[in-house]
Amino acid sequence: MTTKTTTRIQAPISPYALALRDELAGGTMRERAQVELGDLKVSVNEGRDALWVIVRREAKGGVAIRAAHLPAGAFECRTVSGARGEPLRFEIESLAGKYEVTVSTSDADLHRLRVCTTLTPSAPLNLPFVPRDLYPLDNNDDPIGASGNVEAAQRGVNSGLVYFRLDEPAFGSVLYFQNLTALNLYFRSTGTVPKGVVGGEWPELGYLPPVMKQIDSPADPLPVGEAVVLSDAILVFRDWAADNEQEMARQFIQMLGAAYKALDLPRAEYRDWLARAERTLNDLETSPIATVRNYGHRYVMPYVEGEMPDAMVQMTIVSALHDFGKWRGEPLELEAELLAGMGRFYDPEAGTLRRYLPNIKKTGPDKDADAVDSWYLYHPMINLARLALDGDEQARTLLLQSVDYGIRSARHFKYKWPILYNIHDFSIITKARGDERFGETDVNGIYAYLMLQLYQLTADKIYLEEATAALQVVKGLRFDLMYQANLTVWGAVACMRLWRITDDKDWLAQSYVFLAGFLHNCEIWESQVGHAPHYSNFLGATCLHDAPYMAMYECFECFKGFEEYLANAGPELDPAARMMISEYCRYTLHRAEFYFPDMLPREILHQGEHQSGKLDPTLSFPLEDLYGDGQSPGQIGQEIYGAGSAFVFASRSFHRIEDAPFQLFCNHFVQSMERTGERAVSIQLHGGETCVALVSLVRLKRRKLSKATMTTADGDSLRAHRVSDDRIDFHAPADGRVILMWE
C-alpha cells in the first residue's frame, strides 16, 4: 500500500475516499477500457474492491464513479463488448453473484455519460451498506484536493440528483442523475424507499442506496437468480462552472434536459377532461356538501366536510369556471353566483380581502381569522385581476379596493414575507418555515405577477416599480428560492412578462432561477413502491419545498402558469426550458386524473381520520395528496378547490373546429390553429425538440368520425391509430407544424 500524500486532510473523510485516494496515488488500478467524450477522457478501471469509471479533463481534474462495489473478496472482471459506437459492457463474477456494468456516452449535445449496474445474486442477499459512488478529483487524481460546491441535491423522493461545480481545479459543472425508475425492483425487493438518497457531503457525493425499511427492521434480501438494477447513473458535464445564479440555473435546466432525453419515458395516455369537467360541474352545483350559504350568497367549501369558505378557494373556482365558460362560448351561472358573494370577504377597516367571512372569527387552533398567510392575501387578487382584464367591473372594483393594503404589507416586510402575520398591525405570528431560515420566499413571484396585472389594467407605473422591487429582493436565493410550487411558477411568469415590458434580458435569465427551483422539486421518475403502481407520479412536483406529497391545486396552477410562460416566451427561450415545461404539462394531463378517488382502488385510500374533512369517492373532487413513496393517498382530504383543475385542463387540451365532426385533443399547448381548407387545419405545436405530442380526434355526439390524415410541414405522413369509433390518435412532433385533413 502506498502512503504518499500531497494534500493535508482537514475535513472528516470516510475510509472509502481514503482507499480511492490511495489506489489512484499508487497507480495500482488496472485500466480495462478507454473512450473519448468530446474533450473528456473516460477510462474504466479495475480496483481492489470496485470497478471504477474515471472522467478527466486535461489539467482540470475530473470525477470518479464507482460502477460496482465488490467488498466480498475475489472477483473476476471481463470485457464483453465495446466495439466502436457500442456501449462498453463488463461482466463481473463475484461471491455475491454476477454483475453487469454498461458504460455509454453521448456528445450529440452536452457531454453525457451513463453507467448502469445490474446484479444477479447467487444467494438471498442483504446489502448492509453500499457507499456513495461519486468523487471529484483534483489534477493529481486526489479526491481530497478538489474543491467546489454542491448547489442542489435530492429532496425527499423527488428526482435523484446532485448538481455541483468543481472550481479548483476548474473542471466545470456536473449533474449526476440517478434514474430511480430503473431501480424499482430493488426498492420493492428490499422494502425500501429512495428518500434523500442522492446528494452527500463533499467530496463524497452521488447515490447512497437505501438498505433499511421505513420501519426499524432489517431489509428484505435480493432474490436469487433475478437480475436487479443497483444503479443507473446519468452524468452530464459542462466545461464552465457558472459563477452566478442565473447562469447556474440555465445550465441546470440544460443539463437536466440532457439527462431527461436519456430516459425511457412512461406513456402519456389520453384523458377525457371534458367528461371530467362536466361531472365536476354537476357535483359543484348539486352536492349539498360542496357549497354553503352565508349572508344570502353561495360559498365553496375548501374540502369535503372540512374547514370554512375562504377567499382563495372562492376565487380559484370562480376563475376556473370563467375559463371553462369562455371555452364553451357562454358564461356559467355558477360563476356569477359565486362571484356575487366575494364582496363579503372585504374588510373596510383593514382595506383588503380577508381570508374568511366576517362571521368566522376562529375555525380551529391553527385558523385564526386575523392571521394572514402571506400568499393567501395575494392569490384571490390575481384571479380578480383576470376577471377585471376580461371586463368584469365588479372584480375590478374589489381588486382596486384591496390592493393598497397588499402593497403596504410588501413594503412593511421589505418584500421578505413571513409565514403568518396579523392583519391589523403586521406583527409576525410565524416568521420562518421548517428550516428556520426563510419565510415564504416565492411570494415575491406571485406579488410581482399581480403588480404586472395591475400595470396592464391601469398603466400606472407604480405597479411596474413594485414588481421590479419584489423580484430584485429574491435574487441570490438560488435553489432556496422555492417555497410553494405554484408561487414559484408565477414568479417565472412575472419575470418573463417583465422582460417583455422592459426588454431587459436580465429578467428572462431570472425566470430560469424560478424554473430551476421548480424542476428541482419534481419527481422525474415513475415510482412502483407501495401503492404507487395504482397511479402515476412521473414529473409531478411536490407542493412545498419540503412536502412529502404532490397536490392537485399546485398541479393545475403550475400547468396554467406554464401556459402563460410559454405564450410570452418566444424563440429566445432556452430549448431545454421549453422542453421541460412542455413535458411537465404533457404528463400533468396524464397524471392528474389519478387525484380523483374514483380512479383509484378504494382499498388504497387513506382510512380513518383525515387532516381536513373526509373522503367521498362518489364526488368528482380530487384528493389533495398523492405520494411518490407509495403512502395511502388522501391523508389530507378531498380538496374541492382543486376541482378547478378539471375546467382548466379541459379548456386547454380540447379544441373546437367549426363544422368538423370531432373535437381535437392535444396533450401539448397549441400555439396557433388556422383553417386552410373546408376540411383542413394547420396546427402549430408549442413543445420541445425531439418530443412527441398526442393529437386525438374525438367524435362529437350524433356525428360520425370519418377518415382523417395528418402530415408534417415537410409532407411526411403520420400514422393514424383508430382507437375506437369515437377516437383517432396521431403521434406528432411536439415542436412543429402539422396539417390535419378529414373527409
N, C-alpha and C positions, 0 to 999 in steps of 0.2 A: 504494500500500500504506500502511495506517495503522501507525504505530509507537507509538500511545498505549498505555500500560500502567498498571495500577493496583496490581499485586501484584509484589513482588520475587521473582524465581525463585531458590530456594535449592537444590533438588534437581536432579539431572540430568534432562533432558527431551529428547524427540525433536523433530525438525522437524515431525512430523505434529501433535503437540499445539500447537506454536507456530503452525502455519498455521491450525489451527482457532481458536485464540485470536485471531489477527489478523483472521480473517474475521468472527467474531462481534463483536469490538470495533468493526470498521469498518462493520458493518451492511450488508455487501455481498451477503449471501446473498439469493436470490430465493425467497420463500415460494410453494410450489406448492399446498399444501392445509393445512387445519387440521381437527382433530377433538378433541372433548372425551372425556376418560376419567375420569368422576367429577369430582373436584376438580383433575384434572391437565389441562393444555393440551398437546396433541400437534400439532406442526407439521412438515410435510415441506418441506425447503428445498434448493434447488439451489445448490451452492457452485462454487468454481473447478474442483475436480477430484474432486467427490464429490456424491452425493445423501445428505442428512442427515435423520434423524428426531430431533427435539428434544422432550424431555418436560420440562415445567416445572411446579413447584408455586408458586403465587403467593407471592413474598417468601421462598421457602425453597429456591431453587436448582433443579437439575434434572440431567438426563443427556442426552448427545448420542450417537446411534448412527449410524455411517457405514453406510448401506444399500448403497451401491455405490461402489467405489473406481475412479476413472476417470483414471488418470495419463497416458493415451496421447494427450492433446491434445484437440481439439474433440469435442464430443458434443452431441446434441440430445435433450432430455427432453420427453415429452408425457404428459399425464394421460389414461389410457384409460377409467377408470371410477371411481366413488366416490359413487354415488347413496346416499341415506340408508339406512343399515342394511347396506350392502355394503362389502367391503374396498376401500381405495384401491389403485389399480393404475397403475403408471407403466411406460412403455417408454422405453428409452434406446438410441439408435443411437450407436455409438462405433467407433473404428478397430478395437478388439478384437473387436467383434461386438455382438449385440443383448442388452441386459439387460432383465429384467422384475423389477420390485420390487412386492411387495404388502405393504400395511400394514393390519392388522386389530386391533380392540380388543374387549375384553370386560370388563364390570364386574358380571357376574352374581354374583360372589363377591368375591375380591380383584381389584384392577385389574390387567389383563393386556394386554400389547402384544405383537404378533407381527410381525416384519419378515422377509420371505423374499425372497431374491435368486437369480435364475437367469440364467445366461449361455449364449447360443448363439454359439460362436466363429465368426468369419468366416475364420479361418486356423488351422492347427495351432498351438496357443497354449501357451506356457510362462508361468507366473506366477512370476517370480523372487522376488517379495516382496509381501505384502499386509499392511499394518499392522493392529494391533488396532483394534477397531471401537467401543469404548465409553469415554466420558469423562464423569466427574462434573463438574458446573458449579456455580459459586457464584452469588450473586444478580446478579452483573454478567455472567453467561454466560462466566465465565473458568474454564477447567479447571485453571489453576494455583492459583486462590484457594480451591478447595474442599478440605476436609479430612475424612477419615474413615478407615475401616479395612476391609481385606479379611479376612473371617472364615474363609472356606473357598473353595478353588479346586480345579480338576480334579487328581486324582492318576492318573498313568498313563493307561490307556484307560478309566477309569471315566467317569461322566457328565460331559459337557462343561459345567460350571457354575462360576460365581463368585458368591459371596454376600458382599455388603458393605453397610456402612452409611455414610451421608453425614451427618456430625454437624454440620458448620459450612459452610454453613447447614443447618438441621435438616430436610432433605428427607425423611429416613426411611431405610428399608432396601430393598435391591433384590436380587432373584435374577435373574441372567442365565443362561439355559439354552439351550445350542446343541443343537438336535435333530440329533445326529450320524447317525441313521438316514437322514435325507434326503440326507446328503452322501456316501453310499456310492459313488455313481458317480464323484464327484470323487476319492475315495481310490483306487478301483480304476484309474481312468484315469491317475492320476499316480503310482501305485505308492507312495502314502504311507499313514501310519497316524496317527490323531488322538491321539497320546500327549502329554499335558500341554499341549494347545493352548489351553485356556481358563483364564484367570487374569490374570496381568500384575502390574505394579508401578504403584502409584498415581502419577499419575492415568490411566495408560493401561492399560485393562482389556479384558476381553472375549475374542474369538476371534482367534487368530493362525494362519491356515491353514498346514498343513504343505506345504512346497514342495520337499522333498528326499526321495529314497528312504531306506530304512533303511541301504542301502549308500552308499558315497561316490561317487555318480554323479548326473548331472542328472535331474530328474523328467521323466516322460513328458509329452507335450503333451496338452492337452484336444482331443478330436476336433472336426473341422469340422462345423458344422451340427447338432450334437447338444446339446440343452438339458441343462445341468449345474447343479444347485443348488450355489451357492457358500456360502450361509448360510441357516439357518432359526433365527433367534434369537427366543426367547420370554422376555419380561421381565415379572416380577411385582413389584408395588410395595406397600409398606406406609408409612403416613404417620408411623409411630413406629419409630425405630431402637431395638431392645431394649437395655437398659442392664445386663442380667445374663445369665449363660449359660443359665439355664433358659428365660427368655422368648425369648432369641435362638434357642434350639433349637426351641422351639414354633413360632415364626414361620418358621423354615427349613422345618419339616415342612409347615406350612400352604402356604407359597409353592411348595414343590416339588410338593405335591399339585395346586395350581392349574396349574402348568406341565404336569404329567402328564396332566391332563384335556384338554389341547390336542393331545396326540399321537394319531396313528393307530397303534393298538396291534396288535402281531402276534397271530395266532390262537393260542390255548392249546388244544392237542389233548388228546383222551382218551388216557390211558396205562394199560395193564393192569399195574398194580403188583402185583396178586395173582399173576399168572403169573410175573412177575419174582421175586417173593419166593420162590415155590416152587422156581424154578430155582436161585436163590442158596442156599437152604437145602440143596438136594441137593448143590451143589458144596462147601459148607462141611462137610457130613457125609462126603462120599465122596472128595474130591480129596486125594491124598497130600501135595500141596504147600500145602494150606490150613492144616493144623494139624501140630503136632509133639507128641511125648510127652516129658515130663520128670517125674522123681520119681513116676512112675506115673500122672500126670494128663495131660490133653489141653490144649494151649495154641494159641491162634490166632496165626498169623504176621501181622505187620503188612502185608507186601507179598508178592506172588507171588515166591518165592525171594529175599526181601530182608529184612534185619535180623533181630531176635530177638524172641521174645514179650515183651510188656511189659504192665504192669497196666492202663494206659489202654485199650489195644487189647482186652484180655480183657474188661474190664467194659463197654466200648462194645458189643461183640457180645452179651454176656450180657443187658444191658438191652434191646437191640433185640429179641432173641429172646423176652424176657419180655413185651414189649408185644404181639408177634405171637401168642404163646401165649394171652394173655388175650383177644385178638380172636377167635382160633379156638375158644376155650372150653375148652382143655386145655393144660397146660404142655408145652413141647417138651423131649424128653430131652436134646438138646444143651445147653440152658440149664443144666440141673443138672450135666451133665458138666463144663462149662467153669467153673461157679461153684465146684465142688469143689476145683479147683486154686488158687483165689485166695489161700488161706492161705499158700502158699509164697512169695508176694511180701512177706509181713510179716517185718520185721526186728525181733526182740525187743530188740536192743541199741539201735537208733535209736528204737524205739517207734512205727514207722509203716510204711506200704507203701513198698517200693522200686519203682523203675520196672522193674528187671529181676530175673530169678530169681537165687538165690544162686550158682548155678554159672556165671553170666555176669559176669565181672569187667571185661572191656573188649570192646566189639563193634567197635571201629574207632577211628580218631584223634579222631572227634568224638562218641563214645558211651562216656564214662566212667561206669562203674556207680555211682560215688559222686557224680556230678553230678546235681543236681536242677534240671530245667526247671520253673520256678515253677508254671505252670498244670497240668503233669502230676501234681504232687503231689495236687491237689485234685480233679481230674476223676474218677478212679476212685471217690473217696469219694462224689461226688454220685450216681453210679449205684448204689453200695452203699446209700445212703440211700433211693433209690427203692424198692429191693427191701425194705429194712427197714420202710418205711412201708406196704408191702403185706404185712407179717407175716413176712418171712424172718428167722429168728433168727440163722442163720449170718452173713448180711450185717450185721445189727445189731451182733453181737459184734465182727466185724472192723472195722467203722466206728468204734465207740467205742474200740477199742484204738488206732486210728491218728490220731484227730482231735486229741488233745492236742499232738502234735508239730506238726501244721498250725497250731494256734493259737500255739505258741511261735515258729514261723517268722514268722507275720504280725506278732507283737509285736516280734520282733527287728529286722525290717526297717521297723518303724513303718508298716506297710501300704503300703510302696513297694518292691515286689518287683523284684529284678534278673532278668536273663535266666536265668543259671545260678549255682548256688551249691553248696557242698559239704554233703553230708547230715550230716556229723559235727559240724562247727564253724560252719556258716553262712558260711564265708569265700566271698567273691564270686569266681566264675570269669569270668563275663561280666556287666558291670554294665548296659550300655545297648544298645539296638537300633541299627540303622544310622544313625539321625540323631544318635546320641550324646547325646541329651537325656533320654530316658526309658527306663525298663525295661519290664516287662510291665504297663502301666498298667491294663488292664482285668481283671487277675487279681483285683482288688478286687471285681469283679462276681461272678465265679464263687465266690469265697470267701464273700461275703455270702450268695449263694444257698445254699451248703452250710450256713452257720450257721443260716439260716432253716429248712432241712430238719431240722436237729438240734433246733431250738426246737420245731418241730411234733412231733418224735419224742419229746422228753423233757420239754418245758415248762420247761426250765432257762433262766432269763433271761440267763445269761452268754452264750449264743449270740445272743440278740437284741442284746445290747450289742456283741458282736463285729461283727455285720453292720452295725450303725449306724456303728461306728468306721471300718470299712473304706470304706464309701460316703462318709463325710464327707471322707476324705482326697483323693478324686479330684475333689471339687468345684473348679471353676475351670480344669479342663483344656480345656474347650470342645471344639473339633474335633481336639484332640490326644489325646483320651481313648482312641480305639480302637487296640488292638494286634492283636488277632485277632478275626475277625468273630463267632464263636460265643460267645466270652467276653463280648463287648460285649452280645450279646443276653441272656445270662444275667444280666448286670448290670441290664438294663432290667427283667427279670422280678423280680429281687431288690428293686428299688425299688418295683415295683408291689405285691409281697407285703408289703413293709414299710409301705406306705401302708395296705393293708387291715388290718394288725395294729395300727398306731398311730393311724389316722385322721388322720395328718398329711399334708396335701396337698402339702407340700414334696417328698415322695418321689414322688408322681405326676409333679410337674413335673421332678424329677431324672431320671425314667425317659425323658423326652423328650431329655435330653442324650445318653444312651446310644443312643437310637433315631436321633437326628440324625447321630451319628457313624457308625452303621451305614449309613444311607441315603447318606451322603456317599461311602461306599466301594462303591456299587453301579454297575453298568453299565446305566444306563437308556437303552439304545439297542440295536438289532439290527445287529450287525456283518455285513458281507458282504465283508470283506477276507481275503486269504489263504485258509486252509482253513475259515474261519468259516461259509460258506454250508452246510456239512455238519452243523452243529449250531446250537443257539441259545444266546446269551449274555444275552438280554434280562432285565434286573432281577436278574442274578446279582451276588453280592458277591465281590470279590476277598478271598482268605482272610486276608491280613495287610494292615496299613496301607500297606505298600509292595510288596505282591506283584504280579507281572505276570499271575497266573492265578487262576481260580476253582477251588476244590477241593470234592470231593464231601463229605468229612467235615464241613467247616464248613457246607456247603449244607444237609444234613439236620439237623444240630444246631440251626441257626438256625430252621428250619421247626418243629422240636419245641419250641424255646423260645418262639416266637411263638404257638403254640397255647396255651401256658400263660399267656402275657401277655394275650392276648385273653380267655381264660376268667376271669381275675381283674379285668379292666378295668372292665366295666360301662358304663353310659351316660355316665359323666363323661369317658371317653376322648375326646380331640380327634378329630373326624370324619376329618380328613386323616391322622392317625396310624393310625386303624383301616383306612382305605382303602389306604394304602401298605403296611402289614403284610399285609393280605389279598391284595393284588396280588402282593407278593413271593412269598407261599406258593402262589398260583394258578400263577404262572409257574414256580415250583420244580417242581411236579408235572409240568409240560410239559417243562421244560428238563433235568431231572436224568437222564432215561434216556439222554441222549446221552453221559454219562460211561461207560456200559458199552460196551466196544470192539466188541461185535457190532452196535451201532447205527451204526457209522462205517465208511467205506471203509477197507480195510486199508492202502491206499497212503498215506493221510494220517497214519497213526500214526507216532510217532517211531521212527526206525530207529537201530540201533546201541546204544551204552551208555545205560543209564538210571541215574538217581541212586540208585534203590532197586530192586534186583531186575530183573525182566524182564516182558515183556507176554505173556499167553496169552489171545488173544481168544476162545478156546473156553470160558473160565471166566466165569461171571456175577458178576464182581467189577469194580467201577468203576475207571477211571483216576483218578489223583489230580487231574490238571490239564487244564483247558480254557482257551483263550486268546482274549480278545476281539480281539487284534490278529492272529489267524489263524495263529499258530505251530502246529507239529505237536503234537497232543495226546499226552499220555503220556510226557513227558520225565522226570517224576519217577518214575513207575512205576504199578503197579496195586495200589491200596490195599484190602486185604482188610477192614480195619476200617471202610472206607466202605461195605461190603456191608450194614451195619446199616440203611442208607438204605432198602433195598427193604422191610424189615419195618416201618419207621416209616411210610413213605408208604402202604403197603398198609393198615395198621391205622387210618390216619386218613382215607383217601379212600374206602374201601369200607365200606358199612353193611349189616348183615343186617336183613331184615324177615321176621319169623316167618310161615311159610306162604305167602309170596309166591314166584312162580316166577322171581324175579330178585334180584340184589343191587343196591344203589344206590351209584353212584359220584358223588362231588361234588368239584369242584376248589376248593371253599371249605370252611371249617370249619362243621360243623353244630352250632348252639348247642343245639338240642333236636329231638327227634322223638317225636311222640305218635300212637299208633294211635287213630284217630277212627271207625273202622268196620271191618267184616270185610275189606274191600278198599280201605281208605283210610288215609292217614297225613298228619299235618300236620308240616311241616318248617320250622324257623326257621333261616335262614342268618345268618352272622356276618360279612358282608363290608362293603364300602364303598359309600357313596352313589354312584349313577349307574353302578355297575359291574355286570357280568353274570357269573353263575355257570353252569357247565356241570353239569347234572344228568343222569346216564345210568342207564338201567335195563339191567342186564347179565344175560342169561339164565343160569340155573343149568343144570348138566348134567341131561339127561334131563327137562327141563321145557320148556314152550312159552311163548314171550313173547307174551302176548295184548295186546289193545288197552289203551292207558293214556291218561289225560288229566291235565293239570296246570293249575291255576288259581292266580292270586294271591289274597291275602286279600280283595282288593276284587272278586273274581269275574271278573277278566279271564283269558281262556283263553290259554295259551301253546302255541305250535305244536309238535307232535311231529315229530321228524325220525327216521324209521326208517332207521338206517344199514345194518342187515342183519337177518337173522332172529335175530341174537344181541344186538342193542343198539338202544335208542331213546334219542335225545338230546332234552333240553329246554334252552333258554337262559332262565334265571330271574333276576329281580332279586336281586343279591347281598346286599342288606341287608334283606330282608323275609321274610314267611312265605308258603309255597306249600302247596297241598293236592294230593296225588297220589292218584289213584284208578285202579284197574285191574279188568279183567274176569276 
